[in-house]
Amino acid sequence: MTKILLTGIAAALAFSMPAFAEKDNAGNKNKKADKEAKADKETKADKKKQKLKKKEMLEKFDVDKDGKLSKEEKKAARKAQKQEDKKAKKNDKKKNKKKDNDE
């Protein structure tokens, strides 16, 4: 009698395991789909930023207005970018010093 009861319980557990696994897989699929959707949105946002940046660069540095940056125009753009980077670094250092002094 005990053997039959234990066999029945074991069989019930064995057949119920796939049901639990399906629930877990469904949750994981939803999480994966959410991550993919988020990554896709971020990629689209990055592409929009790149297009905007390119447009700004052309407006600012395309002296001959041919829609392309020549070697000289690219050189001027790089120089301006380096100057902006230096200013940003200086400002960051100042902020960090001020923060350290406040503490």
C-alpha positions in Angstrom: 0.0 0.0 0.0 2.8 2.4 0.9 4.7 1.6 -2.3 1.6 2.4 -4.4 1.0 5.7 -2.5 4.6 6.7 -2.9 4.6 5.8 -6.6 1.5 7.8 -7.2 3.0 10.9 -5.4 6.2 10.5 -7.5 4.2 10.3 -10.7 2.2 13.3 -9.8 5.3 15.4 -9.1 7.0 14.2 -12.3 4.0 15.2 -14.4 3.6 18.6 -12.7 7.2 19.7 -13.3 6.8 20.7 -16.9 3.9 23.0 -16.0 6.2 24.9 -13.6 8.9 25.1 -16.2 6.6 26.6 -18.7 5.6 29.4 -16.4 9.3 30.2 -15.8 10.1 30.2 -19.5 7.2 32.5 -20.2 8.5 35.0 -17.7 12.0 34.8 -19.1 10.7 35.3 -22.6 8.9 38.4 -21.5 12.0 39.8 -19.8 14.1 39.0 -22.9 11.6 40.7 -25.1 11.5 43.8 -22.8 15.4 44.0 -22.9 15.4 43.7 -26.7 12.8 46.4 -27.0 14.7 48.7 -24.7 17.9 48.1 -26.6 16.1 48.9 -29.8 14.8 52.2 -28.5 18.3 53.1 -27.2 19.8 52.3 -30.6 17.1 54.4 -32.4 17.8 57.3 -30.0 21.5 57.0 -30.6 21.0 57.1 -34.4 18.8 60.3 -34.0 21.5 61.9 -31.9 24.2 61.0 -34.5 22.1 62.5 -37.3 21.5 65.6 -35.3 25.2 65.9 -34.4 26.2 65.4 -38.1 23.7 68.1 -39.2 25.1 70.5 -36.5 28.7 69.8 -37.6 27.8 70.5 -41.3 26.1 73.7 -40.4 29.0 74.9 -38.2 32.0 73.7 -40.2 30.9 73.2 -43.9 32.3 76.5 -45.1 31.8 75.9 -48.8 28.2 74.5 -48.2 28.7 71.4 -50.4 27.2 69.1 -47.8 30.5 67.4 -47.0 33.4 68.3 -44.8 36.7 68.7 -46.7 40.0 67.9 -45.0 40.4 71.5 -43.8 36.9 71.6 -42.5 37.4 68.3 -40.7 40.6 69.6 -39.2 38.8 72.7 -37.9 36.0 70.5 -36.5 38.5 68.3 -34.6 40.3 71.3 -33.3 37.1 72.8 -32.0 36.1 69.4 -30.4 39.5 69.2 -28.6 39.0 72.7 -27.2 35.5 71.8 -26.0 36.8 68.6 -24.4 39.5 70.6 -22.6 36.9 73.1 -21.3 34.7 70.2 -20.1 37.7 68.6 -18.3 38.5 71.9 -16.6 35.0 72.4 -15.5 34.8 68.8 -14.1 38.0 69.4 -12.2 36.7 72.6 -10.7 33.5 71.0 -9.7 35.3 68.1 -8.1 37.6 70.5 -6.2 34.7 72.5 -5.0 32.9 69.4 -3.9 35.9 68.1 -2.0 36.3 71.5 -0.3 32.7 71.5 0.7 33.0 68.2 2.4 
